[in-house]
């Protein structure tokens, strides 16, 4: 008669399963290590379950959790500086974008107009600023957070990711407001960049062996930054900032779980051209 068996541990990591097997071997407890569909199961006789569990729990208590996987880093990136130069260059071209400005009339993120089909405003509004102080604040933020995204995804892929997240965030803002609310500024893009970094950090902590509750610390930090700088001014578009952070975090986490890395130089160049073409195309629609 075959003695009944029970599973005491399971892991997708062969290294971790092997460590557990060594613990049982050292404790003199017979075991069997099964592999099925990429998962490793540690099985012992039912009579040894209590002793095996105690040995493994003791090992876990004495062994520090493995650190989270290192964040992907492709090295210094020009993306932050490029974003700052784009915003500054557009300001030199458009000047302070007030209601009387042709640029403002055609490119501001007018919620009602966006909902009635002028979707390109969700992009063009990112490059308009009300005054020099508005511009400087967004340039500084874009240099910081854009550089962080660039170190992970590269300038071309990072720029496209930020633009796509900011575009979606502005569309969601228009859908949430459903009024004649009008906004301009690159802050949606800077919060999208922050969100991408937050998503990356949440994912890498989640994949580590530390308690899962610590994986949410980067998100808490992002929300704290939103609370400090994203809602202070009564003229601030709180919805756009929050949606930018949220969409960026979701996309960043998804890319991190997919283990996305910066593409090679040629792909980066193609993606950079695609991003610039998308921006120019939206402005062509706005000014036609």
PASEBA-1860 file (N, C-alpha, C; in nm, 3 decimals):
! residues 288
1> XXXXXXXX> 0.085/-0.120/0.000/0.000/0.000/0.000/0.088/0.125/0.000 ~ 0.058/0.216/-0.090/0.137/0.339/-0.103/0.092/0.440/0.002 ~ 0.190/0.495/0.077/0.158/0.593/0.181/0.107/0.721/0.117 ~ 0.005/0.784/0.175/-0.047/0.909/0.119/0.058/1.021/0.124 ~ 0.054/1.109/0.023/0.148/1.220/0.014/0.074/1.353/0.011 ~ 0.143/1.458/0.051/0.085/1.593/0.049/0.189/1.691/-0.008 ~ 0.138/1.796/-0.069/0.227/1.902/-0.120/0.247/2.005/-0.009 ~ 0.372/2.037/0.018/0.400/2.135/0.124/0.441/2.271/0.068
9> XXXXXXXX> 0.496/2.274/-0.049/0.535/2.401/-0.110/0.526/2.390/-0.262 ~ 0.509/2.507/-0.329/0.510/2.510/-0.476/0.567/2.644/-0.520 ~ 0.639/2.643/-0.631/0.699/2.767/-0.681/0.726/2.752/-0.830 ~ 0.722/2.865/-0.899/0.760/2.864/-1.041/0.910/2.877/-1.057 ~ 0.981/2.904/-0.947/1.126/2.924/-0.951/1.197/2.794/-0.919 ~ 1.275/2.739/-1.012/1.349/2.615/-0.981/1.453/2.637/-0.872 ~ 1.508/2.758/-0.865/1.607/2.787/-0.761/1.545/2.780/-0.623 ~ 1.428/2.845/-0.609/1.363/2.846/-0.478/1.317/2.705/-0.439
17> XXXXXXXX> 1.263/2.630/-0.536/1.220/2.492/-0.507/1.340/2.407/-0.467 ~ 1.452/2.429/-0.533/1.573/2.355/-0.498/1.622/2.388/-0.358 ~ 1.609/2.515/-0.318/1.648/2.554/-0.182/1.563/2.480/-0.079 ~ 1.432/2.472/-0.106/1.342/2.402/-0.013/1.380/2.253/-0.004 ~ 1.412/2.195/-0.120/1.449/2.054/-0.121/1.574/2.030/-0.037 ~ 1.670/2.121/-0.043/1.791/2.108/0.037/1.762/2.116/0.186 ~ 1.665/2.201/0.222/1.626/2.213/0.363/1.572/2.080/0.414 ~ 1.485/2.017/0.336/1.428/1.889/0.378/1.534/1.780/0.381
25> XXXXXXXX> 1.624/1.784/0.285/1.730/1.683/0.284/1.818/1.698/0.408 ~ 1.848/1.822/0.444/1.931/1.847/0.562/1.860/1.803/0.690 ~ 1.726/1.812/0.688/1.647/1.772/0.806/1.619/1.622/0.807 ~ 1.664/1.552/0.704/1.643/1.408/0.698/1.500/1.369/0.666 ~ 1.427/1.454/0.597/1.287/1.428/0.563/1.278/1.386/0.416 ~ 1.232/1.266/0.388/1.217/1.223/0.247/1.119/1.314/0.174 ~ 1.150/1.341/0.049/1.064/1.431/-0.028/1.070/1.391/-0.175 ~ 0.981/1.452/-0.250/0.981/1.435/-0.396/0.954/1.571/-0.459
33> XXXXXXXX> 1.033/1.606/-0.560/1.018/1.735/-0.628/0.959/1.709/-0.766 ~ 0.836/1.752/-0.785/0.765/1.731/-0.912/0.764/1.860/-0.994 ~ 0.774/1.845/-1.126/0.762/1.959/-1.216/0.649/1.934/-1.313 ~ 0.553/2.027/-1.314/0.441/2.016/-1.408/0.406/2.153/-1.461 ~ 0.412/2.167/-1.594/0.373/2.290/-1.663/0.446/2.412/-1.604 ~ 0.574/2.397/-1.580/0.656/2.509/-1.536/0.649/2.537/-1.388 ~ 0.573/2.458/-1.311/0.562/2.477/-1.166/0.631/2.361/-1.094 ~ 0.696/2.392/-0.983/0.769/2.291/-0.907/0.697/2.269/-0.774
41> XXXXXXXX> 0.664/2.144/-0.746/0.591/2.109/-0.623/0.679/2.021/-0.536 ~ 0.682/2.054/-0.408/0.758/1.976/-0.311/0.658/1.887/-0.234 ~ 0.675/1.756/-0.247/0.579/1.659/-0.192/0.647/1.572/-0.088 ~ 0.578/1.549/0.024/0.631/1.461/0.129/0.520/1.366/0.172 ~ 0.557/1.264/0.248/0.458/1.173/0.304/0.372/1.249/0.404 ~ 0.245/1.212/0.408/0.152/1.282/0.497/0.201/1.279/0.641 ~ 0.267/1.170/0.679/0.317/1.158/0.817/0.429/1.259/0.845 ~ 0.497/1.306/0.739/0.608/1.401/0.757/0.567/1.546/0.734
49> XXXXXXXX> 0.439/1.568/0.708/0.395/1.704/0.672/0.428/1.807/0.781 ~ 0.398/1.773/0.904/0.420/1.869/1.013/0.568/1.902/1.028 ~ 0.653/1.800/1.024/0.797/1.823/1.038/0.852/1.902/0.919 ~ 0.804/1.869/0.798/0.851/1.940/0.679/0.809/2.087/0.682 ~ 0.685/2.111/0.721/0.636/2.249/0.728/0.715/2.329/0.831 ~ 0.743/2.268/0.945/0.820/2.338/1.049/0.960/2.371/1.000 ~ 1.024/2.278/0.929/1.160/2.301/0.879/1.162/2.413/0.775 ~ 1.064/2.413/0.686/1.059/2.515/0.582/1.022/2.651/0.640
57> XXXXXXXX> 0.931/2.654/0.737/0.897/2.781/0.801/1.017/2.838/0.875 ~ 1.093/2.752/0.938/1.213/2.799/1.006/1.315/2.855/0.909 ~ 1.328/2.789/0.794/1.419/2.839/0.691/1.374/2.975/0.640 ~ 1.244/2.991/0.615/1.192/3.120/0.566/1.217/3.231/0.668 ~ 1.200/3.199/0.796/1.218/3.301/0.899/1.363/3.346/0.910 ~ 1.455/3.256/0.883/1.597/3.288/0.897/1.657/3.345/0.769 ~ 1.589/3.325/0.658/1.643/3.367/0.529/1.581/3.499/0.487 ~ 1.661/3.604/0.464/1.604/3.730/0.419/1.544/3.715/0.280
65> XXXXXXXX> 1.440/3.791/0.256/1.375/3.787/0.124/1.470/3.833/0.016 ~ 1.463/3.766/-0.097/1.547/3.809/-0.208/1.504/3.949/-0.250 ~ 1.600/4.033/-0.289/1.563/4.167/-0.333/1.483/4.161/-0.463 ~ 1.406/4.266/-0.486/1.331/4.275/-0.612/1.428/4.280/-0.729 ~ 1.386/4.230/-0.845/1.474/4.236/-0.962/1.518/4.379/-0.989 ~ 1.639/4.394/-1.035/1.691/4.529/-1.063/1.608/4.595/-1.172 ~ 1.588/4.724/-1.159/1.515/4.799/-1.261/1.597/4.800/-1.390 ~ 1.533/4.780/-1.505/1.607/4.785/-1.631/1.666/4.924/-1.652
73> XXXXXXXX> 1.790/4.932/-1.689/1.857/5.061/-1.705/1.944/5.058/-1.829 ~ 1.903/5.134/-1.931/1.978/5.139/-2.056/2.084/5.248/-2.054 ~ 2.101/5.314/-1.938/2.201/5.420/-1.928/2.141/5.558/-1.948 ~ 2.223/5.661/-1.936/2.173/5.799/-1.949/2.092/5.819/-2.077 ~ 1.983/5.894/-2.064/1.894/5.916/-2.178/1.875/6.066/-2.203 ~ 1.858/6.099/-2.328/1.834/6.239/-2.367/1.686/6.274/-2.367 ~ 1.600/6.178/-2.334/1.457/6.201/-2.350/1.408/6.320/-2.270 ~ 1.450/6.332/-2.144/1.404/6.443/-2.061/1.439/6.577/-2.122
81> XXXXXXXX> 1.562/6.590/-2.168/1.606/6.716/-2.229/1.531/6.742/-2.358 ~ 1.509/6.637/-2.437/1.436/6.653/-2.564/1.294/6.702/-2.537 ~ 1.228/6.644/-2.439/1.093/6.689/-2.406/1.093/6.836/-2.365 ~ 1.188/6.873/-2.280/1.197/7.012/-2.237/1.219/7.106/-2.355 ~ 1.303/7.066/-2.449/1.330/7.150/-2.566/1.207/7.160/-2.656 ~ 1.133/7.050/-2.668/1.010/7.054/-2.749/0.909/7.151/-2.690 ~ 0.889/7.145/-2.559/0.793/7.234/-2.494/0.839/7.380/-2.503 ~ 0.968/7.402/-2.481/1.021/7.538/-2.489/1.013/7.591/-2.632
89> XXXXXXXX> 1.045/7.506/-2.730/1.039/7.547/-2.869/0.898/7.582/-2.912 ~ 0.802/7.503/-2.868/0.663/7.533/-2.901/0.618/7.663/-2.836 ~ 0.668/7.692/-2.717/0.630/7.817/-2.650/0.686/7.936/-2.727 ~ 0.809/7.923/-2.779/0.866/8.031/-2.860/0.784/8.053/-2.987 ~ 0.724/7.946/-3.038/0.645/7.956/-3.161/0.506/8.011/-3.133 ~ 0.443/7.963/-3.026/0.303/7.999/-3.002/0.287/8.118/-2.909 ~ 0.389/8.142/-2.824/0.375/8.244/-2.722/0.279/8.198/-2.614 ~ 0.244/8.288/-2.523/0.148/8.255/-2.418/0.014/8.225/-2.485
97> XXXXXXXX> -0.037/8.105/-2.460/-0.159/8.060/-2.528/-0.282/8.104/-2.450 ~ -0.335/8.220/-2.485/-0.457/8.268/-2.424/-0.576/8.240/-2.513 ~ -0.698/8.266/-2.464/-0.820/8.237/-2.542/-0.824/8.305/-2.679 ~ -0.753/8.418/-2.695/-0.754/8.487/-2.824/-0.653/8.429/-2.922 ~ -0.566/8.342/-2.876/-0.462/8.285/-2.961/-0.519/8.183/-3.058 ~ -0.473/8.190/-3.181/-0.515/8.091/-3.282/-0.473/7.950/-3.239 ~ -0.357/7.940/-3.177/-0.309/7.810/-3.132/-0.401/7.753/-3.024 ~ -0.441/7.840/-2.932/-0.529/7.799/-2.823/-0.665/7.756/-2.879
105> XXXXXXXX> -0.719/7.836/-2.970/-0.851/7.806/-3.025/-0.853/7.673/-3.100 ~ -0.743/7.641/-3.166/-0.738/7.518/-3.244/-0.685/7.397/-3.170 ~ -0.601/7.423/-3.065/-0.531/7.310/-3.005/-0.555/7.285/-2.859 ~ -0.628/7.372/-2.788/-0.651/7.350/-2.646/-0.739/7.227/-2.624 ~ -0.726/7.166/-2.506/-0.805/7.047/-2.474/-0.944/7.088/-2.427 ~ -1.028/7.123/-2.523/-1.167/7.159/-2.498/-1.247/7.029/-2.484 ~ -1.298/7.002/-2.364/-1.365/6.874/-2.339/-1.482/6.851/-2.435 ~ -1.562/6.955/-2.456/-1.678/6.941/-2.544/-1.634/6.912/-2.687
113> XXXXXXXX> -1.534/6.984/-2.736/-1.486/6.962/-2.873/-1.427/6.823/-2.890 ~ -1.353/6.777/-2.790/-1.294/6.643/-2.797/-1.403/6.537/-2.807 ~ -1.507/6.553/-2.725/-1.617/6.455/-2.727/-1.697/6.459/-2.856 ~ -1.686/6.571/-2.929/-1.756/6.583/-3.057/-1.666/6.553/-3.176 ~ -1.555/6.481/-3.149/-1.474/6.430/-3.260/-1.338/6.492/-3.280 ~ -1.306/6.601/-3.212/-1.176/6.665/-3.230/-1.073/6.604/-3.134 ~ -1.048/6.476/-3.152/-0.962/6.400/-3.063/-0.819/6.450/-3.059 ~ -0.773/6.514/-3.169/-0.634/6.559/-3.175/-0.601/6.664/-3.068
121> XXXXXXXX> -0.702/6.730/-3.016/-0.679/6.829/-2.911/-0.616/6.764/-2.785 ~ -0.641/6.636/-2.766/-0.583/6.565/-2.652/-0.431/6.556/-2.662 ~ -0.379/6.576/-2.783/-0.234/6.577/-2.806/-0.181/6.720/-2.813 ~ -0.245/6.803/-2.895/-0.192/6.938/-2.918/-0.189/7.022/-2.790 ~ -0.285/7.000/-2.701/-0.289/7.079/-2.577/-0.165/7.058/-2.492 ~ -0.098/6.944/-2.510/0.021/6.914/-2.430/0.135/7.010/-2.459 ~ 0.133/7.075/-2.574/0.245/7.162/-2.613/0.211/7.311/-2.600 ~ 0.101/7.343/-2.535/0.062/7.483/-2.514/0.076/7.520/-2.366
129> XXXXXXXX> 0.121/7.644/-2.340/0.137/7.690/-2.202/0.087/7.833/-2.189 ~ 0.032/7.861/-2.070/-0.031/7.992/-2.048/0.069/8.103/-2.030 ~ 0.185/8.074/-1.969/0.287/8.177/-1.946/0.420/8.109/-1.918 ~ 0.522/8.190/-1.895/0.657/8.136/-1.878/0.669/8.050/-1.753 ~ 0.599/8.086/-1.645/0.606/8.006/-1.523/0.543/7.869/-1.543 ~ 0.432/7.869/-1.614/0.366/7.742/-1.648/0.461/7.654/-1.727 ~ 0.529/7.714/-1.822/0.624/7.640/-1.905/0.740/7.586/-1.823 ~ 0.802/7.671/-1.741/0.921/7.631/-1.666/0.891/7.513/-1.574
137> XXXXXXXX> 0.778/7.518/-1.505/0.742/7.408/-1.417/0.732/7.276/-1.491 ~ 0.672/7.279/-1.608/0.656/7.155/-1.685/0.787/7.110/-1.748 ~ 0.871/7.204/-1.786/1.001/7.167/-1.843/1.086/7.097/-1.737 ~ 1.089/7.152/-1.616/1.168/7.090/-1.509/1.116/6.949/-1.481 ~ 0.984/6.934/-1.469/0.926/6.802/-1.440/0.953/6.704/-1.554 ~ 0.943/6.751/-1.677/0.964/6.661/-1.792/1.110/6.616/-1.800 ~ 1.203/6.704/-1.765/1.344/6.666/-1.766/1.369/6.554/-1.665 ~ 1.310/6.566/-1.547/1.332/6.467/-1.441/1.266/6.333/-1.475
145> XXXXXXXX> 1.135/6.337/-1.499/1.063/6.211/-1.519/1.085/6.154/-1.659 ~ 1.102/6.241/-1.757/1.131/6.192/-1.891/1.263/6.119/-1.898 ~ 1.364/6.171/-1.826/1.493/6.103/-1.823/1.482/5.965/-1.761 ~ 1.398/5.952/-1.656/1.380/5.822/-1.590/1.315/5.721/-1.685 ~ 1.214/5.766/-1.759/1.149/5.677/-1.856/1.248/5.640/-1.967 ~ 1.327/5.738/-2.009/1.425/5.712/-2.115/1.531/5.611/-2.075 ~ 1.571/5.613/-1.949/1.671/5.514/-1.904/1.615/5.372/-1.912 ~ 1.483/5.360/-1.901/1.421/5.228/-1.907/1.388/5.188/-2.050
153> XXXXXXXX> 1.316/5.274/-2.123/1.265/5.237/-2.255/1.343/5.296/-2.371 ~ 1.432/5.392/-2.342/1.501/5.461/-2.450/1.423/5.584/-2.493 ~ 1.489/5.672/-2.566/1.426/5.800/-2.603/1.306/5.782/-2.696 ~ 1.320/5.698/-2.797/1.211/5.681/-2.893/1.090/5.611/-2.834 ~ 1.113/5.494/-2.775/1.002/5.418/-2.715/0.944/5.491/-2.595 ~ 1.031/5.554/-2.515/0.983/5.628/-2.399/0.898/5.747/-2.438 ~ 0.941/5.821/-2.541/0.864/5.935/-2.587/0.728/5.895/-2.639 ~ 0.723/5.785/-2.714/0.595/5.737/-2.766/0.504/5.691/-2.652
161> XXXXXXXX> 0.561/5.623/-2.552/0.481/5.576/-2.439/0.422/5.693/-2.361 ~ 0.501/5.797/-2.339/0.452/5.914/-2.266/0.341/5.983/-2.345 ~ 0.362/6.001/-2.475/0.262/6.068/-2.558/0.132/5.987/-2.560 ~ 0.143/5.856/-2.576/0.023/5.771/-2.581/-0.053/5.776/-2.449 ~ 0.019/5.768/-2.338/-0.047/5.771/-2.206/-0.114/5.906/-2.182 ~ -0.046/6.015/-2.217/-0.102/6.148/-2.198/-0.224/6.169/-2.287 ~ -0.219/6.118/-2.408/-0.333/6.126/-2.501/-0.455/6.057/-2.442 ~ -0.435/5.935/-2.393/-0.547/5.861/-2.332/-0.598/5.934/-2.208
169> XXXXXXXX> -0.507/5.988/-2.128/-0.546/6.060/-2.007/-0.632/6.181/-2.040 ~ -0.596/6.255/-2.143/-0.676/6.372/-2.182/-0.812/6.331/-2.238 ~ -0.818/6.219/-2.307/-0.948/6.169/-2.354/-1.036/6.131/-2.236 ~ -0.979/6.065/-2.137/-1.054/6.027/-2.018/-1.100/6.150/-1.940 ~ -1.016/6.253/-1.938/-1.052/6.377/-1.870/-1.172/6.441/-1.937 ~ -1.171/6.444/-2.070/-1.284/6.501/-2.143/-1.411/6.423/-2.116 ~ -1.398/6.289/-2.113/-1.516/6.206/-2.087/-1.568/6.225/-1.944 ~ -1.477/6.248/-1.850/-1.518/6.265/-1.710/-1.585/6.400/-1.687
177> XXXXXXXX> -1.535/6.502/-1.753/-1.589/6.637/-1.731/-1.716/6.661/-1.811 ~ -1.715/6.625/-1.940/-1.832/6.641/-2.028/-1.890/6.782/-2.019 ~ -1.802/6.882/-2.010/-1.844/7.022/-2.001/-1.763/7.103/-2.100 ~ -1.774/7.235/-2.087/-1.694/7.323/-2.172/-1.558/7.354/-2.111 ~ -1.514/7.272/-2.019/-1.385/7.293/-1.955/-1.273/7.284/-2.058 ~ -1.180/7.380/-2.053/-1.067/7.384/-2.147/-0.937/7.389/-2.068 ~ -0.840/7.310/-2.110/-0.711/7.310/-2.041/-0.597/7.301/-2.142 ~ -0.478/7.343/-2.098/-0.356/7.333/-2.178/-0.241/7.298/-2.086
185> XXXXXXXX> -0.132/7.253/-2.142/-0.012/7.229/-2.064/0.038/7.087/-2.073 ~ 0.170/7.074/-2.050/0.236/6.944/-2.059/0.229/6.865/-1.930 ~ 0.160/6.916/-1.829/0.161/6.846/-1.701/0.097/6.708/-1.710 ~ 0.001/6.690/-1.798/-0.056/6.556/-1.816/0.051/6.459/-1.862 ~ 0.138/6.505/-1.951/0.248/6.421/-2.000/0.350/6.394/-1.890 ~ 0.380/6.495/-1.807/0.478/6.473/-1.701/0.424/6.376/-1.597 ~ 0.294/6.384/-1.568/0.237/6.288/-1.474/0.229/6.149/-1.538 ~ 0.210/6.143/-1.669/0.213/6.013/-1.737/0.352/5.951/-1.726
193> XXXXXXXX> 0.456/6.035/-1.741/0.593/5.985/-1.727/0.618/5.936/-1.585 ~ 0.571/6.013/-1.487/0.581/5.969/-1.347/0.508/5.836/-1.328 ~ 0.390/5.824/-1.386/0.314/5.701/-1.373/0.386/5.581/-1.433 ~ 0.452/5.599/-1.547/0.527/5.489/-1.607/0.635/5.438/-1.513 ~ 0.704/5.532/-1.449/0.809/5.493/-1.354/0.748/5.424/-1.231 ~ 0.636/5.477/-1.183/0.566/5.415/-1.070/0.525/5.272/-1.104 ~ 0.468/5.252/-1.223/0.427/5.118/-1.265/0.543/5.021/-1.270 ~ 0.656/5.068/-1.320/0.776/4.984/-1.325/0.817/4.941/-1.185
201> XXXXXXXX> 0.819/5.036/-1.092/0.865/5.005/-0.957/0.767/4.914/-0.883 ~ 0.638/4.933/-0.903/0.540/4.844/-0.841/0.560/4.701/-0.892 ~ 0.577/4.687/-1.023/0.591/4.554/-1.083/0.717/4.484/-1.034 ~ 0.829/4.555/-1.028/0.953/4.489/-0.986/0.948/4.450/-0.839 ~ 0.883/4.530/-0.755/0.868/4.491/-0.615/0.773/4.372/-0.601 ~ 0.670/4.371/-0.683/0.574/4.261/-0.679/0.641/4.130/-0.716 ~ 0.735/4.136/-0.808/0.805/4.015/-0.853/0.912/3.969/-0.755 ~ 0.946/4.053/-0.656/1.041/4.012/-0.554/0.974/3.926/-0.449
209> XXXXXXXX> 1.051/3.888/-0.348/0.998/3.800/-0.244/0.958/3.876/-0.117 ~ 0.970/4.008/-0.119/0.928/4.087/-0.003/0.775/4.082/0.008 ~ 0.719/4.109/0.126/0.573/4.111/0.139/0.507/4.199/0.034 ~ 0.397/4.151/-0.024/0.333/4.220/-0.135/0.289/4.362/-0.099 ~ 0.261/4.385/0.029/0.214/4.518/0.068/0.318/4.625/0.037 ~ 0.446/4.588/0.034/0.550/4.686/0.006/0.557/4.721/-0.142 ~ 0.494/4.638/-0.225/0.496/4.667/-0.369/0.421/4.796/-0.401 ~ 0.327/4.835/-0.313/0.244/4.951/-0.340/0.308/5.082/-0.292
217> XXXXXXXX> 0.425/5.074/-0.231/0.491/5.195/-0.182/0.517/5.297/-0.294 ~ 0.568/5.256/-0.411/0.590/5.355/-0.518/0.461/5.424/-0.561 ~ 0.349/5.349/-0.564/0.222/5.412/-0.600/0.182/5.516/-0.496 ~ 0.203/5.483/-0.370/0.175/5.580/-0.264/0.259/5.705/-0.280 ~ 0.386/5.687/-0.318/0.473/5.803/-0.338/0.424/5.887/-0.455 ~ 0.380/5.820/-0.563/0.327/5.894/-0.678/0.203/5.973/-0.643 ~ 0.114/5.912/-0.565/-0.008/5.981/-0.523/0.025/6.098/-0.429 ~ 0.128/6.080/-0.346/0.168/6.189/-0.257/0.220/6.306/-0.338
225> XXXXXXXX> 0.296/6.277/-0.442/0.346/6.385/-0.527/0.232/6.453/-0.601 ~ 0.134/6.373/-0.644/0.014/6.430/-0.706/-0.057/6.524/-0.609 ~ -0.069/6.482/-0.484/-0.137/6.564/-0.384/-0.061/6.695/-0.358 ~ 0.072/6.689/-0.367/0.152/6.808/-0.337/0.153/6.909/-0.451 ~ 0.165/6.859/-0.575/0.181/6.953/-0.686/0.070/6.945/-0.790 ~ -0.016/6.843/-0.780/-0.115/6.823/-0.885/-0.251/6.881/-0.856 ~ -0.273/6.931/-0.733/-0.406/6.981/-0.700/-0.404/7.118/-0.631 ~ -0.286/7.176/-0.615/-0.276/7.299/-0.536/-0.342/7.420/-0.597
233> XXXXXXXX> -0.318/7.446/-0.724/-0.372/7.564/-0.792/-0.518/7.538/-0.829 ~ -0.608/7.633/-0.799/-0.750/7.613/-0.836/-0.771/7.598/-0.986 ~ -0.676/7.650/-1.066/-0.687/7.636/-1.211/-0.627/7.505/-1.263 ~ -0.571/7.426/-1.174/-0.509/7.300/-1.213/-0.615/7.199/-1.259 ~ -0.581/7.128/-1.365/-0.671/7.024/-1.414/-0.642/6.897/-1.337 ~ -0.708/6.880/-1.224/-0.682/6.766/-1.136/-0.712/6.633/-1.205 ~ -0.817/6.632/-1.285/-0.853/6.509/-1.356/-0.740/6.465/-1.449 ~ -0.688/6.559/-1.526/-0.583/6.525/-1.622/-0.459/6.472/-1.552
241> XXXXXXXX> -0.422/6.536/-1.440/-0.305/6.490/-1.365/-0.326/6.350/-1.310 ~ -0.443/6.327/-1.252/-0.470/6.196/-1.193/-0.480/6.087/-1.300 ~ -0.547/6.118/-1.409/-0.556/6.021/-1.518/-0.419/5.996/-1.581 ~ -0.338/6.101/-1.592/-0.203/6.082/-1.645/-0.123/5.987/-1.559 ~ -0.127/6.009/-1.428/-0.057/5.921/-1.335/-0.112/5.779/-1.343 ~ -0.245/5.766/-1.345/-0.307/5.634/-1.345/-0.280/5.555/-1.471 ~ -0.300/5.620/-1.587/-0.276/5.550/-1.714/-0.130/5.512/-1.726 ~ -0.041/5.605/-1.689/0.102/5.574/-1.694/0.138/5.458/-1.605
249> XXXXXXXX> 0.080/5.452/-1.484/0.111/5.343/-1.391/0.065/5.209/-1.445 ~ -0.054/5.206/-1.504/-0.106/5.080/-1.560/-0.018/5.033/-1.676 ~ 0.016/5.125/-1.767/0.100/5.088/-1.881/0.239/5.050/-1.835 ~ 0.294/5.126/-1.739/0.427/5.095/-1.689/0.434/4.958/-1.624 ~ 0.332/4.925/-1.543/0.329/4.794/-1.479/0.317/4.682/-1.583 ~ 0.231/4.706/-1.684/0.213/4.604/-1.788/0.344/4.579/-1.864 ~ 0.414/4.687/-1.898/0.541/4.672/-1.970/0.645/4.604/-1.882 ~ 0.645/4.637/-1.753/0.742/4.577/-1.662/0.716/4.428/-1.643
257> XXXXXXXX> 0.589/4.390/-1.629/0.557/4.248/-1.614/0.590/4.170/-1.742 ~ 0.583/4.240/-1.856/0.623/4.178/-1.983/0.774/4.181/-2.003 ~ 0.844/4.240/-1.904/0.990/4.252/-1.906/1.038/4.329/-2.029 ~ 0.966/4.438/-2.059/1.003/4.521/-2.174/1.139/4.588/-2.149 ~ 1.218/4.596/-2.253/1.348/4.661/-2.247/1.359/4.762/-2.361 ~ 1.454/4.850/-2.352/1.474/4.950/-2.456/1.510/4.883/-2.587 ~ 1.438/4.914/-2.696/1.474/4.858/-2.826/1.610/4.907/-2.873 ~ 1.658/4.849/-2.981/1.788/4.889/-3.035/1.779/5.026/-3.103
265> XXXXXXXX> 1.895/5.076/-3.141/1.905/5.214/-3.191/1.814/5.242/-3.310 ~ 1.810/5.150/-3.406/1.728/5.173/-3.526/1.581/5.180/-3.489 ~ 1.535/5.088/-3.404/1.395/5.090/-3.361/1.365/5.218/-3.282 ~ 1.459/5.262/-3.201/1.440/5.387/-3.126/1.421/5.504/-3.222 ~ 1.501/5.508/-3.327/1.490/5.617/-3.424/1.355/5.614/-3.495 ~ 1.309/5.494/-3.532/1.180/5.481/-3.599/1.068/5.528/-3.506 ~ 1.075/5.488/-3.380/0.971/5.527/-3.284/0.974/5.676/-3.256 ~ 1.093/5.735/-3.255/1.104/5.879/-3.235/1.041/5.955/-3.352
273> XXXXXXXX> 1.065/5.908/-3.472/1.005/5.970/-3.591/0.853/5.953/-3.587 ~ 0.806/5.837/-3.546/0.662/5.812/-3.535/0.599/5.907/-3.434 ~ 0.665/5.929/-3.322/0.613/6.021/-3.220/0.606/6.163/-3.273 ~ 0.714/6.209/-3.338/0.716/6.344/-3.394/0.610/6.360/-3.503 ~ 0.593/6.256/-3.584/0.493/6.261/-3.691/0.352/6.270/-3.634 ~ 0.327/6.194/-3.526/0.195/6.198/-3.463/0.166/6.337/-3.409 ~ 0.265/6.399/-3.345/0.246/6.533/-3.290/0.223/6.635/-3.402 ~ 0.305/6.627/-3.506/0.289/6.721/-3.619/0.156/6.699/-3.689
281> XXXXXXXX> 0.115/6.573/-3.703/-0.011/6.545/-3.768/-0.130/6.600/-3.691 ~ -0.124/6.589/-3.560/-0.234/6.645/-3.477/-0.242/6.796/-3.491 ~ -0.125/6.861/-3.496/-0.127/7.006/-3.515/-0.176/7.044/-3.655 ~ -0.146/6.962/-3.753/-0.197/6.990/-3.887/-0.350/6.983/-3.889 ~ -0.406/6.887/-3.817/-0.552/6.878/-3.806/-0.610/6.998/-3.730 ~ -0.537/7.042/-3.629/-0.586/7.153/-3.547/-0.587/7.285/-3.622 ~ -0.491/7.305/-3.712/-0.474/7.435/-3.777/-0.529/7.440/-3.919 ~ -0.588/7.333/-3.965/-0.634/7.330/-4.104/-0.749/7.427/-4.124
END
